[in-house]
């Protein structure tokens, strides 16, 4: 008996040593923690709807075993269980071996430019998931858009590549040691914190309309091409994006209404879309940006700009800089720069600033001759 107890204790200690307890991100009622995970499973889903139809991605040779709240079972990776009426229920999942389970989908509609390769299904009224840490070394995809899950712990999910929890109820998410994570979509959640320091290879961030006061980046950013944190006016760090050198290959920066100020200065020659309106930026310098193709857009209206530098931005054809504080000299400079770059068929709005001088108006004429629609104040 003593030997059996010792072996059980040793097994528990070994499991915790492998998976750890994670850190940061909070631990709410439905936190997915290795502490409450049996190394043999199961994963437990709590639902509140009248039916449950999840979609699993299971590699060849994997054996699926669902046990529903009523005691019936299924071996399907895409089961459809109809209970007849809505109620809170708990279901369990075991996949043998766990290494065969690469994806869990309980709600996905490709919102916010999501992949078409992921199967789209309605949200499944999931309010809690427990025991996920058993697949921490293996899981690559997790989708739970529109779910009611308040907290989730992905710490040490070393192969996790895609997280889709769009328009959900998340207040906390732990992403410690998620080096394979490429796309994180948590737009439209009430997240209280966002720490991306463990997601060092992140490429695509969708984190608009949340409640976090700042973002902890760590060294993350070398591969990031898209950042969208728009409509987070509660951000308490007003210079979160002033130093863009951390994102050398950034193509899209969408940060409107984010309580930002100071100077916005690009560090990526690949940048082709900046939407930063509704902040308090006093200066913006995009020298060397907007050169990778054509059709570049800069939407920086309704700030406090006194200078706007667009040197070398040969691919920039849509500029919206209305309602700033640009002087006549600054307006003339923007007009002269765009005229000299030679692009045609663009749109430029500088209304709500000082009117251009006669010299500036000559550049307006030149741009119009090249097919530009130019709006400025004055006669």
Residue pairs with C-beta under 8 A, 6 or more apart in sequence:
11 39
15 34
15 39
16 34
16 35
19 34
19 37
19 133
19 136
19 156
20 34
20 155
20 156
21 33
21 34
21 35
21 155
22 33
22 34
22 153
22 155
22 156
22 174
22 176
23 155
23 174
23 176
24 155
24 174
24 176
24 193
24 195
25 151
25 153
25 155
25 172
25 173
25 174
25 175
25 176
25 193
25 195
26 151
26 171
26 172
26 174
26 192
26 193
27 33
27 151
27 153
27 172
28 150
28 151
28 171
28 172
29 128
29 150
29 151
30 46
30 127
30 128
30 129
30 130
30 149
30 150
30 151
30 152
31 151
31 152
31 153
31 172
31 174
32 129
32 130
32 131
32 132
32 133
32 152
32 153
32 154
33 133
33 153
34 133
34 136
34 156
36 130
36 131
37 130
37 131
37 132
37 133
37 134
38 131
38 134
39 134
40 94
40 134
41 92
41 93
41 94
41 95
41 98
41 131
41 134
42 67
42 92
42 93
42 94
42 131
43 92
43 93
43 94
43 129
43 130
43 131
43 132
43 134
43 135
44 90
44 91
44 92
44 93
44 128
44 129
44 130
44 131
45 52
45 54
45 90
45 91
45 92
45 93
45 106
45 126
45 128
45 129
46 88
46 89
46 90
46 91
46 126
46 127
46 128
46 129
46 130
47 88
47 89
47 90
47 91
47 124
47 125
47 126
47 127
48 86
48 87
48 88
48 89
48 125
48 127
48 148
49 86
49 124
49 125
50 82
50 83
50 84
50 85
50 86
50 87
51 80
51 81
51 82
51 83
52 68
52 79
52 80
52 81
52 83
52 89
52 91
52 124
52 125
53 78
53 79
53 80
53 81
53 121
53 124
54 78
54 79
54 104
54 105
54 106
54 121
54 124
55 77
55 78
55 103
55 105
55 106
55 119
55 121
56 64
56 77
56 78
56 93
56 95
56 101
56 103
56 104
56 105
57 77
57 101
57 102
57 103
57 104
57 105
57 140
57 141
58 64
58 77
58 95
58 100
58 101
58 102
59 99
59 100
59 101
59 102
60 100
61 100
62 95
62 96
62 97
62 100
62 101
63 75
63 95
63 96
63 100
64 74
64 75
64 76
64 77
64 93
64 94
64 95
65 73
65 75
65 93
65 94
65 95
65 96
66 73
66 74
66 75
66 76
66 79
66 81
66 91
66 92
66 93
67 73
67 91
67 92
68 74
68 81
68 89
68 91
69 83
69 89
69 90
69 91
70 83
72 81
74 81
81 91
83 89
86 125
88 127
95 101
95 135
98 134
98 135
98 138
99 137
99 138
100 138
101 135
101 138
101 139
102 138
102 139
102 140
102 141
103 139
103 140
103 141
103 142
103 143
104 132
104 139
104 141
104 142
104 143
104 144
105 118
105 119
105 121
105 141
105 142
105 143
106 121
106 123
106 124
106 126
106 143
106 144
106 147
107 121
107 122
107 123
107 124
107 126
107 143
107 144
107 145
107 146
107 147
108 114
108 118
108 119
108 120
108 121
108 143
108 145
108 164
109 120
109 122
109 145
109 166
110 116
110 118
110 120
111 145
111 164
111 166
111 167
111 185
111 187
112 166
112 185
112 187
112 206
112 228
113 206
114 164
114 166
114 185
115 162
115 183
118 141
118 143
118 162
118 164
123 144
123 145
123 146
123 147
124 147
125 147
125 148
126 144
126 147
126 148
126 149
127 147
127 148
127 149
128 149
129 144
129 149
129 152
132 139
132 152
132 153
132 154
133 153
133 156
135 157
136 154
136 155
136 156
136 157
136 158
137 156
137 157
137 158
137 159
138 159
139 157
139 159
139 160
140 159
140 160
140 161
140 162
140 180
141 160
141 161
141 162
142 154
142 160
142 162
142 163
142 164
142 165
143 162
143 163
143 164
143 165
144 152
144 164
144 165
144 168
145 164
145 165
145 166
145 167
145 168
145 185
146 166
146 167
146 168
147 165
147 168
147 169
148 168
148 169
149 165
149 168
149 169
149 170
150 169
150 170
150 171
150 172
151 170
151 171
151 172
151 173
152 165
152 170
152 172
152 173
152 174
153 173
153 174
154 160
154 163
154 173
154 174
154 175
154 178
155 174
155 175
155 176
155 177
155 178
155 198
156 176
156 177
156 178
157 177
157 178
158 177
158 178
158 179
158 180
159 180
160 178
160 180
160 181
161 180
161 181
161 182
161 183
162 181
162 182
162 183
163 181
163 183
163 184
163 185
163 186
164 183
164 185
165 173
165 185
165 186
165 189
166 185
166 186
166 187
166 188
166 206
167 187
167 188
167 189
168 186
168 188
168 189
169 189
169 190
170 186
170 189
170 190
170 191
171 189
171 190
171 191
171 192
171 211
172 191
172 192
172 193
173 186
173 191
173 194
174 195
175 181
175 184
175 195
175 196
175 198
175 199
176 195
176 197
176 198
177 198
178 198
178 199
179 198
179 199
179 200
179 201
180 201
181 199
181 201
181 202
182 201
182 202
182 203
182 204
183 202
183 203
183 204
183 206
184 196
184 199
184 202
184 204
184 205
184 206
184 207
185 204
185 206
186 194
186 206
186 207
186 210
187 206
187 207
187 208
187 209
187 210
187 228
188 208
188 209
188 210
189 209
189 210
190 210
190 211
191 207
191 210
191 211
191 212
192 211
192 212
193 212
193 213
193 216
194 207
194 210
194 212
194 214
194 215
194 216
195 215
195 216
195 218
196 202
196 205
196 215
196 216
196 217
196 218
196 220
197 216
197 217
197 218
197 219
197 220
198 218
199 220
200 218
200 219
200 220
200 222
201 220
201 222
201 223
202 220
202 221
202 223
202 224
203 223
203 224
203 225
203 226
204 224
204 225
204 226
205 224
205 226
205 227
205 228
205 229
206 226
206 228
207 215
207 228
207 229
207 232
208 228
208 229
208 230
208 231
208 232
208 254
209 230
209 231
209 232
210 229
210 232
211 232
211 234
212 232
212 234
212 235
213 234
213 235
213 236
213 237
214 235
214 236
214 237
214 240
215 229
215 240
217 246
219 246
220 246
221 246
221 247
221 248
222 246
222 247
222 248
222 249
223 249
224 247
224 249
224 250
225 249
225 250
225 251
225 252
225 270
226 250
226 251
226 252
226 254
227 247
227 250
227 252
227 253
227 254
227 255
228 252
228 254
228 255
229 235
229 254
229 255
229 258
230 254
230 255
230 256
230 257
230 258
230 275
231 256
231 257
231 258
232 257
232 258
232 259
233 257
233 258
233 259
234 259
235 258
235 259
235 260
236 259
238 259
238 260
238 261
238 262
238 280
239 260
239 261
239 262
240 258
240 260
241 253
241 255
241 258
241 260
241 264
242 260
242 262
242 263
242 264
242 265
243 265
243 267
244 250
244 253
244 264
244 265
244 266
244 267
244 268
245 267
246 267
247 253
247 267
247 268
248 267
248 268
249 268
249 270
250 266
250 267
250 268
250 270
250 271
251 268
251 270
251 271
251 272
251 273
251 292
252 271
252 272
252 273
252 274
253 271
253 273
253 274
253 275
253 276
254 273
254 274
254 275
255 275
255 276
255 279
256 275
256 276
256 277
256 278
256 279
256 299
257 277
257 278
257 279
258 276
258 279
259 279
259 280
260 276
260 279
260 280
260 281
261 279
261 280
261 281
261 282
261 304
262 281
262 282
262 283
263 281
263 282
263 283
263 284
263 285
264 274
264 276
264 281
264 283
264 284
264 285
264 300
265 284
265 285
265 286
266 274
266 285
266 286
266 287
266 288
266 289
268 289
269 288
269 289
269 291
269 292
270 292
271 286
271 289
271 290
271 292
271 296
272 290
272 292
272 293
272 295
272 296
272 297
272 315
273 296
273 297
274 286
274 297
274 298
274 299
274 300
275 297
275 299
276 284
276 299
276 300
276 303
277 299
277 300
277 301
277 302
277 303
277 320
278 301
278 302
278 303
279 302
279 303
280 303
280 304
281 300
281 303
281 304
281 305
282 303
282 304
282 305
282 306
282 307
282 325
283 305
283 306
283 307
283 308
284 300
284 303
284 305
284 307
284 308
284 309
285 307
285 309
286 298
286 309
286 310
286 313
286 316
287 309
287 310
287 311
287 312
287 313
288 311
288 312
289 296
289 312
289 313
289 316
290 296
290 298
290 310
290 313
290 314
290 315
290 316
291 312
291 313
291 314
291 315
292 315
293 315
294 315
294 317
294 343
295 315
295 317
295 318
296 313
296 315
296 316
296 317
296 318
297 316
297 317
297 318
297 319
297 320
298 310
298 316
298 318
298 319
298 320
298 321
299 318
299 320
300 308
300 320
300 321
300 324
301 320
301 321
301 322
301 323
301 324
301 349
301 352
302 322
302 323
302 324
303 323
303 324
304 324
304 325
305 321
305 324
305 325
305 326
305 330
306 324
306 325
306 326
306 327
306 330
307 326
307 330
307 333
308 321
308 324
308 326
308 330
308 333
308 334
309 333
309 337
310 316
310 319
310 334
310 337
310 338
310 341
311 337
312 341
313 337
313 341
314 341
314 342
314 343
315 343
316 338
316 341
316 343
316 346
317 343
317 345
317 346
317 347
318 346
318 347
319 334
319 338
319 346
319 347
319 348
319 349
320 347
320 349
321 334
321 348
321 349
321 350
321 353
322 349
322 350
322 351
322 352
322 353
322 375
323 351
323 352
323 353
324 352
324 353
325 353
326 334
326 350
326 353
326 354
327 353
327 354
328 354
328 355
328 356
328 357
328 360
329 357
330 353
330 354
331 350
331 353
331 354
331 355
331 356
331 360
331 376
332 356
332 357
332 359
332 360
332 363
334 348
334 350
335 348
335 350
335 356
335 360
335 363
335 364
335 367
335 374
335 376
336 359
336 360
336 363
338 346
338 348
338 363
338 367
338 372
339 363
339 366
339 367
342 370
343 370
344 370
344 371
344 372
345 370
345 371
345 372
346 367
346 370
346 371
346 372
346 373
347 372
347 373
348 367
348 372
348 373
348 374
348 375
349 375
350 356
350 374
350 375
350 376
350 377
351 375
351 376
351 377
352 377
353 376
353 377
354 377
355 376
355 377
355 378
355 379
356 363
356 364
356 376
356 378
360 376
361 376
364 374
364 376
367 374
368 374
